[in-house]
């Protein structure tokens, strides 16, 4: 379901629901939910592609397990692309997919709201 912001504002008061009967924003919130996902996306907005070790350094004190799990979920949701190069030593790079890059305006809108309401 694609609609403009104006259409959304007009229809939101009439209770827009997904096929599952919940708020249409919830699937997006659930996709981005987790302690590290937004920070991973942010780092990949700044610099992409990045290797696992570079991401880990930028996200201290994240554990290898937490980073691996978050990256797998972001990849499953097609926000992050994982490319493995068959070299020695093995090299793996992570970058944003187009779907992931399309979140940048959403991040900008959240930033604007935060600057207005959070000191």
JOHU-V908985 format. One record per pair of residues at least 4 apart in sequence whose ideal C-beta (glycine too) atoms are under 8 Angstrom apart, sorted by the first residue. I is the first residue (numbers start at 1). J is the second residue. Records with the same first field share a line. If there is no record, write none. Layout:
I = J, J
This chain:
1 = 24
3 = 7, 8, 11
4 = 8
5 = 9
6 = 10
7 = 11
8 = 12, 16
11 = 16
12 = 16
16 = 23, 24
17 = 21, 22, 23, 24
18 = 22, 23, 24, 26, 27
22 = 26
25 = 29
26 = 30
27 = 31
28 = 32
29 = 33
31 = 77, 79
32 = 37, 38, 41
33 = 37
34 = 70, 73
35 = 66, 70
36 = 40, 59, 62, 66, 67, 70
37 = 41, 70, 73, 74
38 = 42
39 = 43, 59
40 = 44, 55, 59, 67, 70, 71, 74, 80
41 = 45, 74, 79, 80, 96, 100, 103, 107
42 = 46, 107
43 = 47, 50, 55, 58, 59
44 = 48, 49, 50, 80, 94, 95, 96, 100
45 = 96, 101, 104, 107
47 = 54
48 = 94, 95, 96
49 = 83, 93, 94, 95
50 = 54, 55, 58, 93, 94, 95
51 = 55, 91, 92, 93, 94
52 = 56, 67, 71, 92, 94
53 = 57
54 = 58
55 = 59, 67, 71, 94
56 = 60, 62, 64, 67
59 = 67
62 = 66, 67
63 = 67
64 = 68
65 = 69
66 = 70
67 = 71
68 = 72
69 = 73
70 = 74
71 = 75, 80, 82, 94
72 = 76
73 = 77
74 = 79, 80, 100
75 = 79, 80, 81, 82
78 = 97, 99, 100
79 = 96, 97, 99, 100, 103
80 = 94, 95, 96, 97, 100
81 = 94, 95, 96, 97
82 = 92, 93, 94
83 = 92, 93, 94, 95
84 = 90, 91, 92
85 = 90, 91, 92, 93
86 = 90
87 = 91
96 = 100, 101
97 = 101
98 = 102
99 = 103
103 = 107
104 = 108
105 = 109
106 = 110
107 = 111
108 = 112
109 = 113
110 = 114
111 = 115
112 = 116
113 = 117
114 = 118
